[in-house]
Each structure stands twice: as structure tokens, then as C-alpha cells.
Amino acid sequence: MDQAAINAIRFLSIDMIQKAQSGHPGLPLGAAPMAYALWKNEFNVNPQDPTWINRDRFVLSAGHGSSMLYALLHLMEFDVSIDDLKNFRRIQSKTPGHPEWQVTPGVDASTGPLGQGLGMAIGMAMAEKHLASLYNRPGFEIFDHYTYALVGDGDLMEGVSHEVLGIAGDKQLDKLVVLFDSNNVTLDGALNLSTNESLRQRCQADNWDYFLVKDGNDLLALQQTIELAKQTERPAMIEVKTIIGYGSPQQGTNQVHGSALGSANIEATRAFYQWDFQPFEIPDQIYDYFHEIVLQKETVYDLWQAQWDQYQIEYPNLYQQLKHSSLEMPDGMNIDKKDMATRTTNHIIMQRLSADNCNFWGGSADLSSSNQTKLDQSGAFTNLTPQGNNIYYGVREFGMATIANGIALAGGTTTFVSTFFAFSDYMKPAIRLAAIQNLPVIYIFTHDSIAVGEDGATHEPIEQLASLRSIPNVTVHRPADGKEVLASWQSILKNTHGPSVLVLTRQKVPCLEATKVELGQHGAYILAEAKTMEPDGILIATGSEVQLALTAQQHLATEGYDVRVVSMPSMELFDQQPREYQEKIFPKNVTSRLSIEMGTTFGWAKYTGLAGINLGIDQFGLSGKAEQVLDYFNFTADQIVEQFIMNFQKNHR
């Protein structure tokens, strides 16, 4: 029956791919035994409660093998029907080409961009360790689950894998088990065309335990090795030697990696396995066999549920805290009206949030002192102090961001990451995946402009604002002063369905009299109104440039021009406002508009229009004193006045 169950997984997988005429049959044919051994014997899950907080997690980091995961979910009685399998890779189906969280019941992470699934699995294991330290009590193991990932050669070649393996080893994540589908074949050909590294030595260097299963079809060896891996005190890597496309005429070659087998090859594969059933036909005895497996797992779930019910009685405060774990702004939160860098204001707000919310944690890519994102009243998250809320990621920006996604997927906490704004480029693939998965990860980026000065072009962000604003479902905030930082945080805490980006200054900025916390949450608002009913024009600015706009407004008044100043801390929030509000801020008849932002002008025409102009930087920065760099790029009140007057005269000839 074990062999029949494995073959059912294999043939549902290749039937899906054949019907879709698209997919990756090589992994399911080779890796089905290891996935089955895990799910049958070790994997605790309840298909009737797929979001159970103490379920084991399974991340198919090699997401191109999605058909195997869908076949498993179907056979394990998740809400994935035969019709869903037949709709593999079709639009709006439950079975997309790569696994997608919140689309398919039982899928724990959206995967496909190789390496990121491994990072997310590590984040899940970190969250389990952290939550267990916060909430478990004697006799109540509320958080006591394992995280499993299945990776391929491509996952382990991606640079991010080196980052996250190092982090997992440093934190000694003993409830993390990674299965490596080691078939020595990549899309382009044999693995040794591109790499010959020793995974064993790599794991030893990164403080992982390493295991080897020489035959990926040996169920007993697979089961025994997984059990051994679970008993270690470090993360475990199990290298399983497999044959890609096992049983098909093209087995062992790259030809079976990424396209449907074709009718003739499928018939030959059916003959090899003696599988005498039609496409998508599964005998009742196989369904019955999987049903017995599911019933055994329900026993584990029922025991935990009884413990959970008693926990509510014994520890009602902890129970309520866990049930309502979303971050909340402390009552009466306000900001001192002092001139300070927005990173410093942000630090003050984060300390208050941390004091009132034990579920708030995160870290920096070795820049917490510069970013000012350390939570001062909490210790470090380590193997010995897993209750610590400060995660020391080291200089591993991409790995940090993938792990944050895993933490968010695990649930129960709110997490942030931080680095210099220019280095957000290292993180963009993970930010994009957070947006796809609707994850409320908070990204805090400081040193936000050419005002960085002496560090020069490599450290002065230019295109980063436009780049992050271009990602769907990402909300970018660039506040002008402390009050707008607070407004940004109030909006961030309400945004539970997507990532938020907070972009902050290194240098001091004035606390502006006119900024408003309540209006900042609209994304844009009138900061300083013109004196007449119909302004001559509008100055639009973000961040540290807002003070320049206010100064320029005063200078323009002496030249006879009456203009409105609009602060726009978040384009995305403004775009969500009603049309009436948007037109109130930007009346159609006021065409002389000038945007002011120390970054690329790309994207600003949406607000300034064809008749407006954009003061920005469409080249890379310079090294020098901040004041000199600002002057070189025309970020002075006099330059704003000059450009506005020229534009106004052009529009009113």
C-alpha cells in the first residue's frame, strides 16, 4: 500500500501536467517517496483546520514541483478536489503553476523563486521557537511543531541560501528539517557543469547536522533518517539521492525537468510502475488508506485542542494576548515637538510599541545602531534566549527579508527589518513576494537621500523610492517630520494585508508647525494653503524636502506668486482616497505644479501632469558635504522659486 500510495502521488502529478501541457514532472517522479514518508509518518496536520497554529509547516521551496504538493493535499483530504487537479495551471484555479499561500488550502508559503522558500521555512522555525518561549507553560506545549522544507539543487545554489543557512545554524533551530532532492541534474544539464561543492562540509561550517539517504526510494531509510533529524539540537539537512523523472524513459536527464512527458512517455511510465489506471483515476483502497493516515493525525490534533481549551482557563491573559496578537498603537501616543532625524523619532515610537506589545520583534542587517531600530528594553533572540525581540541578522539583507516573510506567515507576531535605503535593492525579490502573499512585514529604511553626503553615489538612494512604489500592494511612507512618522505608524498598524515601507532621514529635520498626524494618514494633505481661493500653483514634497517647499512658498509670495504646499508622505494612501478628496488637494484648474523629492522623477508626472515639472535627481549622487551635494543638485529654495516661476510663465503665455 505504501508503494501504491506513492505511485498515486506520482501519477496524479504527471496527469495534471499532461492535461495542462505545462509543468515539471521530474521532481514529483523522483521526490514522491520522501514527501510521502514525511507526510505519512511525521507530519502533524489537520485538513479540516488547515491554519491550526500548532500544525507542522511544509514549504516546497522547489515550487516548480507544485503538482506533487497538490496531489498530496488531495489525497490527504484537504479541500483540493480532482476537478481542482484537472484545472492545474488554469486561471483562477486552486492549483496555480507554483504554490500560492491563501489560494490552496494546505499551502504554507508561496514559492517558486528559488532559495526564498528555504528562507521562509527558517523564519517559520524562528517564530515557533520565539512563540514557544513566550507562551508555553509547564504542561502546556501550545507551540511545539516542526518546520519542513523540500529543496532542490537550484535552491541551494541561490546566494540567499548561504545567507539563511548561516542564520539558522547560528540560532540553532532544532525544529527545522530540510529535505534535499539531490538528483545531480539542473535545467541546463548535469549539476557538475556549474557546481561541485560539498553540501556536507557546507552544513558543518554553518552549524547544521547533515544526513544522507543514498536511495530516495528506500522508505525505511527515509523514515528512520527523518526521525533521527528531529532528535538533533541543530537544524538538520537530509540529502536524499534521487533520480529525476524516475520511471520515465527520460529519467536522469534534464529533458524531464520542465515540460509534459507526452502520451508515449506516460504510457511507458505507467508500464514501468504497473499502474493500470486511467488519468486521474485513484482506486478506493488508496483513498481509504490515506483516510486512515488522516484519522491518526486527528488524534494528535484532538489532544492539542483539549490542552488549548484548558490553557484558556489556566492562563486567560496569555490566551487573550495570543488571540489578539496584532500590534496596536499605545493610547495617548504623541511626539515631542523637537527638531530631530525621522529615524530618531521612529526609534522613540518603536520603544513605546515594544513596551506595550511583546509580540513585536525584528532586526537589522548589522545596522541597528545606525537605523536606530534596536528595541532597548529587550534582549537578543538567540538559542539560549529565544524570548528576545532583537534579531541580529548580520550583513544578510536578502536572507533577512525572506526570513521576515516566514515569520509573518507563521502568524502570532508582528515583525520588522531594517537597513540603509540604498541596500533595499538586495531585498526587493522578498519584498515582492511579501506583497504577493499579502504579508504585513514592516521595512524600515534610513539614510534616505543624497543628504547622506560623503558616502557618495553607492550609498545615496536615487531610484529606490520609485522602484518600491511600483510594486503592487506595497505602501511606501516618507514622512516629513516626527508627527508624520507617527501618522505613518498609525497607518502601518492598520495595514494587515500587505507590506509597509518606512523611509527615514539620517539628518535632523525641523518639527513643522503645520504637519498633522490625522491628515498624514490620508497620504497627502494641504500643509500650507494659498491666501487666495485659486492658487497660482502647487508645490508637492515628501520627507525632508517638505521644509524646502515651505520656505519656497514664502519666497514666491515676495515675488507675487500665491502657491499651495502639499505634503505627500504616501502616494499609495493618497491613491486610495475618494476622488473628491484627491481633487480637493489637486484642483484640475491649477496646472502649475512642481514636485520636490531627492530621487528619480519617475512616477511624479501622475500628480504634476503635462503642464507641471518635477525637481528630482535623474542621475546618481556625489560624494561631498551634504550641504554641497544638495546645492549641486539644486535642492535649495531659490532653485525651487526659479523653476516654479519659469513653469508658471510658460503655462500662462
C-alpha positions as CSV (number, residue, x, y, z in Angstrom):
1,M,0.0,0.0,0.0
2,D,2.9,2.4,0.6
3,Q,4.1,1.9,-2.9
4,A,0.6,2.2,-4.3
5,A,0.2,5.5,-2.4
6,I,3.5,6.9,-3.7
7,N,2.5,5.9,-7.2
8,A,-0.8,7.7,-6.8
9,I,1.1,10.9,-6.0
10,R,3.3,10.4,-9.0
11,F,0.6,9.8,-11.5
12,L,-1.8,12.5,-10.3
13,S,1.2,14.8,-10.7
14,I,2.1,13.8,-14.2
15,D,-1.6,13.6,-15.2
16,M,-2.0,17.2,-14.1
17,I,1.0,18.3,-16.1
18,Q,-0.1,16.3,-19.2
19,K,-3.6,17.8,-19.1
20,A,-2.2,21.3,-18.7
21,Q,0.6,20.6,-21.3
22,S,2.8,22.5,-18.8
23,G,4.7,21.8,-15.7
24,H,7.6,20.0,-14.1
25,P,7.3,16.2,-13.9
26,G,10.9,15.4,-13.0
27,L,10.6,16.4,-9.3
28,P,7.3,14.6,-8.5
29,L,8.5,11.3,-10.0
30,G,11.8,11.4,-8.1
31,A,10.8,13.0,-4.8
32,A,7.3,11.5,-4.2
33,P,8.7,8.8,-1.8
34,M,10.4,11.4,0.5
35,A,7.3,13.6,0.6
36,Y,5.1,10.6,1.3
37,A,7.4,9.3,4.1
38,L,7.3,12.7,5.7
39,W,3.6,13.3,5.4
40,K,2.6,9.8,6.5
41,N,4.8,9.3,9.5
42,E,5.9,12.6,10.9
43,F,3.8,15.5,9.6
44,N,1.2,16.7,12.0
45,V,-1.7,18.5,10.3
46,N,-5.5,18.6,10.2
47,P,-7.0,19.1,6.8
48,Q,-10.2,20.3,8.5
49,D,-8.3,23.1,10.2
50,P,-5.5,24.0,7.7
51,T,-4.5,27.1,9.6
52,W,-4.1,25.4,13.0
53,I,-1.5,27.4,14.9
54,N,0.5,24.3,16.0
55,R,0.5,22.4,12.8
56,D,3.7,21.4,11.3
57,R,4.7,23.5,8.3
58,F,5.8,22.3,4.9
59,V,7.5,24.6,2.4
60,L,8.0,23.3,-1.1
61,S,10.9,25.6,-1.8
62,A,11.4,23.9,-5.1
63,G,8.0,25.3,-6.1
64,H,8.1,24.1,-9.6
65,G,7.2,20.7,-8.2
66,S,3.8,22.0,-7.2
67,S,1.8,19.2,-8.8
68,M,3.3,16.8,-6.2
69,L,2.1,19.0,-3.4
70,Y,-1.4,19.3,-4.9
71,A,-1.6,15.6,-5.3
72,L,-0.6,15.1,-1.6
73,L,-3.2,17.7,-0.4
74,H,-5.9,16.0,-2.4
75,L,-5.1,12.5,-1.1
76,M,-4.7,13.9,2.5
77,E,-8.3,15.2,2.3
78,F,-7.6,18.9,2.1
79,D,-10.1,21.0,0.2
80,V,-8.5,20.2,-3.1
81,S,-10.7,18.1,-5.4
82,I,-10.0,16.0,-8.5
83,D,-11.6,18.9,-10.5
84,D,-9.1,21.3,-8.9
85,L,-6.3,19.0,-10.0
86,K,-7.7,18.9,-13.5
87,N,-7.6,22.7,-13.6
88,F,-3.8,22.8,-12.8
89,R,-2.2,26.0,-14.1
90,R,-5.6,27.4,-15.3
91,I,-6.6,30.9,-14.5
92,Q,-8.3,31.4,-11.1
93,S,-7.8,27.8,-10.1
94,K,-6.8,26.4,-6.7
95,T,-3.8,24.8,-8.4
96,P,-1.6,27.5,-9.9
97,G,1.7,26.8,-11.6
98,H,3.6,27.4,-8.4
99,P,2.2,27.1,-4.8
100,E,0.4,30.2,-3.6
101,W,-0.5,30.9,0.0
102,Q,-4.1,31.7,0.7
103,V,-5.0,30.2,-2.7
104,T,-4.7,26.5,-2.0
105,P,-5.7,25.1,1.4
106,G,-2.6,23.4,3.0
107,V,0.0,25.5,1.2
108,D,2.1,27.3,3.8
109,A,4.0,29.7,1.6
110,S,4.1,31.0,-2.0
111,T,7.2,29.6,-3.6
112,G,8.9,29.3,-6.9
113,P,11.7,32.0,-6.8
114,L,14.4,29.5,-5.8
115,G,16.0,29.9,-2.4
116,Q,13.3,32.1,-0.9
117,G,11.2,29.1,0.3
118,L,14.2,27.9,2.4
119,G,14.4,31.4,3.9
120,M,10.7,31.4,4.7
121,A,10.9,28.0,6.3
122,I,13.7,29.3,8.6
123,G,11.6,32.2,9.5
124,M,8.7,29.9,10.5
125,A,11.1,27.8,12.6
126,M,12.3,31.0,14.3
127,A,8.8,32.1,15.0
128,E,8.0,28.7,16.6
129,K,11.0,29.0,18.9
130,H,10.1,32.5,19.8
131,L,6.4,31.9,20.4
132,A,7.1,28.8,22.5
133,S,9.3,30.8,24.8
134,L,6.6,33.4,25.2
135,Y,3.5,31.3,25.6
136,N,4.4,27.7,26.6
137,R,3.9,26.8,30.3
138,P,4.5,23.6,32.2
139,G,2.1,21.0,30.9
140,F,1.0,23.3,28.0
141,E,3.1,23.0,24.9
142,I,1.0,25.3,22.8
143,F,3.8,25.8,20.3
144,D,5.6,22.6,19.7
145,H,5.8,21.9,15.9
146,Y,8.3,21.3,13.3
147,T,9.0,23.1,10.0
148,Y,10.0,21.1,7.0
149,A,11.2,22.3,3.6
150,L,11.9,20.4,0.4
151,V,14.7,22.0,-1.6
152,G,16.5,21.2,-4.9
153,D,19.9,22.0,-6.3
154,G,18.7,25.4,-7.5
155,D,17.6,26.4,-4.1
156,L,21.0,25.6,-2.6
157,M,22.9,27.4,-5.4
158,E,21.0,30.7,-4.9
159,G,23.0,33.1,-2.9
160,V,20.2,33.7,-0.4
161,S,20.5,30.1,0.7
162,H,24.0,30.8,2.0
163,E,22.7,33.7,4.0
164,V,19.8,31.9,5.6
165,L,21.7,28.6,6.3
166,G,24.1,30.7,8.3
167,I,21.4,32.4,10.3
168,A,19.6,29.1,11.0
169,G,22.8,27.5,12.3
170,D,23.6,30.5,14.5
171,K,20.1,30.4,16.1
172,Q,20.3,26.5,16.4
173,L,16.8,26.0,15.1
174,D,16.4,22.4,16.3
175,K,12.9,22.0,14.9
176,L,13.8,22.6,11.3
177,V,14.3,19.7,8.9
178,V,15.2,20.3,5.2
179,L,14.9,17.5,2.7
180,F,17.2,18.0,-0.3
181,D,16.1,16.3,-3.6
182,S,19.6,15.6,-4.7
183,N,19.4,14.3,-8.3
184,N,22.5,15.9,-9.8
185,V,20.6,17.5,-12.7
186,T,19.7,21.1,-13.5
187,L,17.6,22.6,-16.2
188,D,20.7,23.2,-18.4
189,G,22.2,19.7,-17.8
190,A,24.4,17.9,-15.3
191,L,24.9,19.6,-12.0
192,N,28.7,19.4,-12.3
193,L,28.6,21.8,-15.2
194,S,28.1,24.6,-12.7
195,T,29.0,23.4,-9.1
196,N,30.9,20.7,-7.3
197,E,30.7,21.9,-3.7
198,S,30.3,19.6,-0.7
199,L,27.0,20.0,1.0
200,R,28.2,18.0,3.9
201,Q,31.1,20.5,4.5
202,R,28.9,23.4,3.9
203,C,26.4,22.2,6.6
204,Q,29.2,21.6,9.0
205,A,30.5,25.1,8.5
206,D,27.1,26.6,9.1
207,N,26.4,24.5,12.3
208,W,23.8,22.2,10.7
209,D,23.6,18.4,11.2
210,Y,23.9,16.6,7.9
211,F,22.3,13.2,7.0
212,L,22.5,11.2,3.7
213,V,19.9,8.8,2.3
214,K,21.6,7.0,-0.6
215,D,18.4,5.7,-2.2
216,G,15.4,8.1,-2.4
217,N,13.1,5.1,-3.0
218,D,14.1,3.4,0.4
219,L,11.1,4.3,2.6
220,L,12.5,2.7,5.7
221,A,15.8,4.7,5.4
222,L,13.8,7.9,4.7
223,Q,11.6,7.4,7.8
224,Q,14.5,6.5,10.1
225,T,16.6,9.4,8.9
226,I,13.7,11.9,9.4
227,E,13.2,10.6,12.9
228,L,17.0,11.0,13.6
229,A,17.0,14.5,12.2
230,K,14.2,15.5,14.6
231,Q,16.2,14.5,17.6
232,T,19.2,16.8,16.9
233,E,19.9,20.0,18.7
234,R,20.6,21.9,15.5
235,P,18.8,22.4,12.1
236,A,19.0,19.2,10.0
237,M,19.8,18.8,6.3
238,I,18.9,15.4,4.8
239,E,20.4,14.9,1.4
240,V,18.3,12.3,-0.5
241,K,19.8,10.9,-3.6
242,T,17.1,10.6,-6.2
243,I,16.7,10.1,-10.0
244,I,14.9,13.0,-11.7
245,G,11.9,11.7,-13.6
246,Y,12.3,8.2,-12.1
247,G,10.5,5.6,-14.1
248,S,10.1,7.6,-17.2
249,P,12.1,7.0,-20.5
250,Q,13.9,10.3,-19.9
251,Q,14.8,9.7,-16.3
252,G,18.1,11.1,-15.1
253,T,18.2,13.8,-17.7
254,N,17.3,17.5,-17.9
255,Q,14.8,16.6,-20.6
256,V,12.3,15.6,-17.9
257,H,12.7,18.7,-15.8
258,G,10.2,21.3,-17.2
259,S,7.8,20.0,-19.8
260,A,4.9,17.5,-20.0
261,L,6.1,13.9,-20.7
262,G,3.9,13.3,-23.7
263,S,1.5,10.4,-24.3
264,A,4.0,7.9,-25.4
265,N,6.4,8.6,-22.4
266,I,3.5,8.5,-20.0
267,E,2.4,5.1,-21.3
268,A,5.9,3.8,-20.8
269,T,6.0,5.2,-17.3
270,R,2.7,3.5,-16.5
271,A,4.1,0.3,-17.7
272,F,7.3,0.7,-15.5
273,Y,5.2,1.2,-12.4
274,Q,2.5,-1.3,-13.5
275,W,-0.1,1.5,-13.0
276,D,-3.2,0.3,-14.8
277,F,-5.5,3.2,-14.2
278,Q,-6.8,6.0,-16.3
279,P,-5.7,9.6,-15.9
280,F,-6.9,11.0,-12.5
281,E,-8.3,7.6,-11.5
282,I,-7.4,6.6,-8.0
283,P,-8.6,3.2,-6.5
284,D,-10.9,3.4,-3.5
285,Q,-8.4,1.3,-1.4
286,I,-5.8,4.1,-1.9
287,Y,-8.2,6.8,-0.8
288,D,-9.2,4.6,2.2
289,Y,-5.5,4.1,3.1
290,F,-4.9,7.9,3.1
291,H,-8.1,8.3,5.2
292,E,-6.6,6.1,7.9
293,I,-3.5,8.3,7.9
294,V,-5.6,11.4,8.3
295,L,-7.5,9.8,11.2
296,Q,-4.3,9.1,13.0
297,K,-3.3,12.7,12.7
298,E,-6.6,13.9,14.1
299,T,-5.7,12.2,17.3
300,V,-2.7,14.5,17.8
301,Y,-4.9,17.5,16.9
302,D,-7.6,16.5,19.4
303,L,-5.1,16.1,22.2
304,W,-3.7,19.6,21.5
305,Q,-7.2,21.1,21.3
306,A,-8.0,19.7,24.7
307,Q,-4.8,21.3,26.0
308,W,-5.7,24.6,24.3
309,D,-9.1,24.6,25.9
310,Q,-7.6,24.1,29.4
311,Y,-4.9,26.7,28.6
312,Q,-7.7,29.3,28.2
313,I,-8.8,28.6,31.8
314,E,-5.3,28.4,33.4
315,Y,-3.8,31.3,31.5
316,P,-6.6,33.6,30.3
317,N,-4.3,36.7,29.9
318,L,-1.8,34.8,27.7
319,Y,-4.7,33.3,25.8
320,Q,-6.2,36.7,25.0
321,Q,-2.8,38.1,24.2
322,L,-2.2,35.4,21.7
323,K,-5.7,35.6,20.2
324,H,-5.3,39.3,19.7
325,S,-1.7,39.5,18.7
326,S,-1.9,42.3,16.2
327,L,0.1,45.4,17.0
328,E,-1.7,48.4,18.5
329,M,-0.6,51.9,19.0
330,P,-0.4,52.8,22.7
331,D,-3.1,55.1,24.0
332,G,-2.1,58.8,24.1
333,M,0.9,58.4,21.9
334,N,2.3,61.7,20.9
335,I,5.6,63.2,19.6
336,D,7.7,65.9,21.3
337,K,7.9,68.9,19.0
338,K,11.7,68.8,18.6
339,D,13.9,69.0,15.6
340,M,15.3,65.5,15.1
341,A,16.0,63.0,12.4
342,T,13.0,61.0,11.5
343,R,15.0,57.8,12.3
344,T,15.3,59.1,15.8
345,T,11.5,59.8,16.1
346,N,10.9,56.4,14.7
347,H,13.2,54.9,17.5
348,I,11.1,56.6,20.2
349,I,7.8,55.2,18.7
350,M,9.3,51.7,18.4
351,Q,10.2,51.7,22.0
352,R,6.7,52.5,23.0
353,L,5.3,49.9,20.7
354,S,7.7,47.3,22.1
355,A,6.9,48.2,25.7
356,D,3.2,47.6,25.1
357,N,3.4,44.7,22.6
358,C,5.6,41.6,23.5
359,N,4.7,40.2,20.0
360,F,6.7,43.0,18.2
361,W,10.1,41.9,17.1
362,G,12.6,42.2,14.3
363,G,16.1,43.3,13.5
364,S,18.6,44.8,11.1
365,A,21.3,43.7,8.7
366,D,24.0,44.7,11.1
367,L,22.9,48.4,11.2
368,S,20.6,48.6,14.2
369,S,22.7,51.3,15.8
370,S,22.6,53.4,12.5
371,N,19.0,52.6,11.7
372,Q,18.1,53.2,15.4
373,T,15.8,50.2,15.4
374,K,17.1,48.2,18.4
375,L,14.4,47.6,21.0
376,D,16.1,48.8,24.0
377,Q,14.1,47.0,26.7
378,S,14.5,43.6,25.1
379,G,17.4,41.2,24.6
380,A,18.7,39.3,21.6
381,F,16.9,36.4,20.0
382,T,19.3,33.5,20.4
383,N,19.2,29.8,21.1
384,L,19.6,30.4,24.8
385,T,17.3,33.5,24.9
386,P,14.6,32.8,22.3
387,Q,12.2,35.2,24.0
388,G,14.5,38.1,22.9
389,N,12.9,40.5,20.4
390,N,16.0,41.8,18.7
391,I,17.1,39.6,15.8
392,Y,20.7,40.0,14.7
393,Y,20.7,39.1,11.1
394,G,24.3,40.1,10.2
395,V,25.0,41.6,6.8
396,R,22.4,39.4,5.0
397,E,19.7,41.7,3.6
398,F,18.1,39.3,1.2
399,G,18.1,36.4,3.7
400,M,16.7,38.8,6.4
401,A,13.8,39.7,4.2
402,T,12.9,36.1,3.3
403,I,13.0,35.1,7.0
404,A,10.7,38.0,7.8
405,N,8.2,36.6,5.3
406,G,8.4,33.3,7.1
407,I,7.8,34.9,10.5
408,A,4.8,36.7,9.1
409,L,3.4,33.5,7.5
410,A,3.8,31.8,10.9
411,G,1.4,34.3,12.5
412,G,1.2,35.4,16.1
413,T,3.7,38.3,15.9
414,T,4.5,41.5,14.0
415,T,8.0,41.7,12.6
416,F,10.2,44.4,11.0
417,V,13.5,44.5,9.3
418,S,15.8,47.5,8.7
419,T,18.9,48.6,6.7
420,F,20.1,51.6,4.7
421,F,17.7,52.6,2.0
422,A,20.2,52.1,-0.9
423,F,20.5,48.4,0.3
424,S,16.8,47.8,-0.1
425,D,17.8,46.6,-3.6
426,Y,19.2,43.4,-2.1
427,M,15.8,42.8,-0.6
428,K,13.4,43.6,-3.5
429,P,12.6,39.9,-4.5
430,A,11.5,39.2,-1.0
431,I,9.5,42.4,-0.7
432,R,7.8,41.5,-3.9
433,L,6.9,38.0,-2.5
434,A,5.6,39.6,0.7
435,A,3.3,41.8,-1.5
436,I,2.1,38.7,-3.5
437,Q,1.3,37.0,-0.2
438,N,-0.3,40.0,1.5
439,L,2.1,39.8,4.4
440,P,2.2,42.8,6.8
441,V,6.0,42.9,7.1
442,I,7.4,46.3,8.1
443,Y,10.5,47.6,6.3
444,I,12.4,50.4,7.9
445,F,15.0,52.2,5.7
446,T,17.1,55.0,6.9
447,H,19.7,57.3,5.2
448,D,17.1,58.1,2.6
449,S,18.7,60.6,0.3
450,I,21.7,62.4,-1.2
451,A,21.9,64.1,2.2
452,V,24.0,61.1,3.2
453,G,26.7,63.2,1.7
454,E,30.3,61.9,2.0
455,D,29.4,58.2,1.4
456,G,28.7,59.1,-2.2
457,A,26.8,57.6,-5.1
458,T,26.9,54.0,-3.9
459,H,25.1,54.9,-0.6
460,E,22.8,57.6,-1.9
461,P,19.4,56.2,-3.0
462,I,18.0,57.6,-6.2
463,E,15.7,55.1,-7.9
464,Q,14.7,53.2,-4.8
465,L,11.5,55.2,-4.0
466,A,10.1,54.7,-7.5
467,S,11.2,51.1,-7.5
468,L,9.3,50.2,-4.3
469,R,6.3,52.3,-5.2
470,S,6.0,50.4,-8.4
471,I,5.4,47.1,-6.6
472,P,1.6,46.3,-6.3
473,N,0.3,46.1,-2.7
474,V,3.4,47.8,-1.2
475,T,2.7,51.0,0.8
476,V,5.6,53.4,1.0
477,H,5.8,56.1,3.6
478,R,8.3,59.0,3.6
479,P,7.3,61.3,6.4
480,A,8.5,64.9,6.7
481,D,8.9,65.1,10.5
482,G,8.1,63.4,13.8
483,K,4.3,63.9,13.5
484,E,4.2,62.4,10.1
485,V,6.3,59.4,11.3
486,L,3.6,58.8,13.9
487,A,0.9,59.2,11.2
488,S,2.8,56.6,9.1
489,W,2.9,54.2,12.0
490,Q,-0.8,54.6,12.6
491,S,-1.4,53.7,9.0
492,I,1.1,50.8,9.1
493,L,-0.6,49.2,12.0
494,K,-3.9,49.2,10.2
495,N,-2.4,47.6,7.1
496,T,-2.7,43.9,7.8
497,H,-2.9,42.8,4.1
498,G,0.4,43.9,2.7
499,P,3.9,45.2,3.4
500,S,4.7,48.7,4.5
501,V,7.9,50.6,3.8
502,L,9.0,53.4,6.1
503,V,11.7,55.7,4.6
504,L,13.6,57.9,7.1
505,T,16.3,60.5,7.3
506,R,19.7,60.3,8.9
507,Q,19.9,64.1,9.3
508,K,17.9,66.3,11.6
509,V,14.7,67.8,10.1
510,P,12.6,70.6,11.8
511,C,9.4,69.8,13.5
512,L,7.0,71.6,11.3
513,E,4.2,73.6,12.9
514,A,1.7,72.8,10.1
515,T,2.1,69.0,9.9
516,K,-0.9,67.0,11.2
517,V,-0.9,63.4,12.4
518,E,-4.5,62.8,11.5
519,L,-4.1,64.3,8.0
520,G,-0.9,62.4,7.3
521,Q,-2.9,59.2,7.2
522,H,-4.6,60.4,4.0
523,G,-1.3,60.1,2.1
524,A,-1.3,63.7,1.1
525,Y,-2.8,66.9,2.5
526,I,-2.6,70.7,2.3
527,L,0.2,71.7,4.6
528,A,0.2,75.4,3.8
529,E,-2.7,76.9,1.9
530,A,-2.5,79.7,-0.6
531,K,-4.0,83.0,0.5
532,T,-6.5,83.2,-2.4
533,M,-9.3,80.8,-3.3
534,E,-7.5,79.8,-6.5
535,P,-3.7,79.3,-6.0
536,D,-1.2,80.1,-8.7
537,G,0.3,76.7,-8.3
538,I,1.0,73.8,-6.0
539,L,4.3,72.6,-4.5
540,I,4.3,68.9,-3.7
541,A,7.0,67.4,-1.5
542,T,7.9,64.4,0.6
543,G,10.2,63.8,3.6
544,S,13.0,66.3,4.3
545,E,12.1,68.3,1.2
546,V,8.8,69.5,2.7
547,Q,10.6,72.2,4.7
548,L,12.2,73.4,1.4
549,A,8.7,73.7,-0.1
550,L,7.5,75.8,2.8
551,T,10.5,78.1,2.5
552,A,10.0,78.4,-1.2
553,Q,6.3,79.3,-0.7
554,Q,7.4,82.3,1.4
555,H,9.9,83.4,-1.2
556,L,7.4,83.0,-4.0
557,A,5.0,85.2,-2.1
558,T,7.5,88.1,-2.2
559,E,7.7,87.6,-6.0
560,G,3.9,87.8,-6.2
561,Y,3.1,84.2,-6.6
562,D,0.5,82.6,-4.2
563,V,1.0,78.8,-4.0
564,R,-0.3,75.9,-2.0
565,V,2.1,73.4,-0.3
566,V,1.1,69.8,-0.2
567,S,2.9,67.2,1.9
568,M,2.6,63.7,0.4
569,P,4.0,61.1,2.8
570,S,2.5,58.2,0.9
571,M,1.4,58.1,-2.7
572,E,-0.3,54.8,-2.2
573,L,-2.5,56.0,0.7
574,F,-3.4,59.1,-1.3
575,D,-4.4,57.0,-4.3
576,Q,-6.9,55.1,-2.0
577,Q,-8.7,58.3,-1.1
578,P,-12.1,59.2,-2.6
579,R,-11.9,61.1,-5.9
580,E,-13.5,64.2,-4.2
581,Y,-10.6,64.4,-1.7
582,Q,-8.0,63.9,-4.4
583,E,-9.5,66.8,-6.5
584,K,-9.7,69.0,-3.4
585,I,-5.9,68.6,-3.0
586,F,-5.1,68.9,-6.7
587,P,-7.8,71.0,-8.4
588,K,-7.8,70.4,-12.1
589,N,-7.7,74.1,-13.0
590,V,-4.4,74.5,-11.1
591,T,-1.9,73.3,-13.7
592,S,1.4,74.8,-12.5
593,R,2.6,72.1,-10.1
594,L,6.1,71.3,-9.0
595,S,7.2,68.1,-7.2
596,I,10.2,68.2,-4.9
597,E,11.9,64.9,-4.0
598,M,15.5,63.9,-3.8
599,G,15.2,60.9,-6.0
600,T,14.3,60.0,-9.6
601,T,11.4,62.0,-11.0
602,F,9.9,58.8,-12.5
603,G,6.3,58.5,-11.4
604,W,5.7,62.1,-10.4
605,A,4.0,63.1,-13.6
606,K,0.9,61.3,-12.3
607,Y,0.4,64.3,-9.9
608,T,2.1,67.2,-11.7
609,G,0.6,66.5,-15.1
610,L,1.9,67.5,-18.5
611,A,2.0,71.2,-17.6
612,G,3.9,70.6,-14.3
613,I,7.6,70.0,-13.7
614,N,9.5,67.7,-11.3
615,L,12.5,68.7,-9.3
616,G,14.4,65.4,-8.7
617,I,17.6,63.6,-9.5
618,D,17.8,61.5,-12.6
619,Q,21.4,60.6,-12.2
620,F,23.5,59.1,-9.5
621,G,24.7,61.0,-6.5
622,L,28.0,62.5,-5.4
623,S,30.4,62.3,-2.5
624,G,30.9,65.5,-0.5
625,K,29.5,67.6,2.3
626,A,25.7,67.2,2.5
627,E,25.1,70.9,2.0
628,Q,27.3,71.0,-1.1
629,V,25.7,67.9,-2.6
630,L,22.2,69.4,-2.0
631,D,23.3,72.6,-3.6
632,Y,24.8,70.8,-6.6
633,F,21.5,69.1,-7.3
634,N,19.5,72.3,-7.0
635,F,17.7,71.4,-3.8
636,T,17.5,75.0,-2.5
637,A,14.6,77.3,-2.0
638,D,16.0,79.7,-4.6
639,Q,16.1,77.0,-7.3
640,I,12.5,75.9,-6.5
641,V,11.4,79.5,-6.8
642,E,13.2,79.9,-10.1
643,Q,11.9,76.7,-11.6
644,F,8.3,77.4,-10.5
645,I,8.3,80.9,-12.0
646,M,9.6,79.7,-15.3
647,N,7.0,77.0,-15.4
648,F,4.2,79.3,-14.4
649,Q,5.1,81.8,-17.1
650,K,5.3,79.1,-19.7
651,N,1.8,77.9,-18.8
652,H,0.3,81.4,-18.8
653,R,1.7,82.9,-22.0
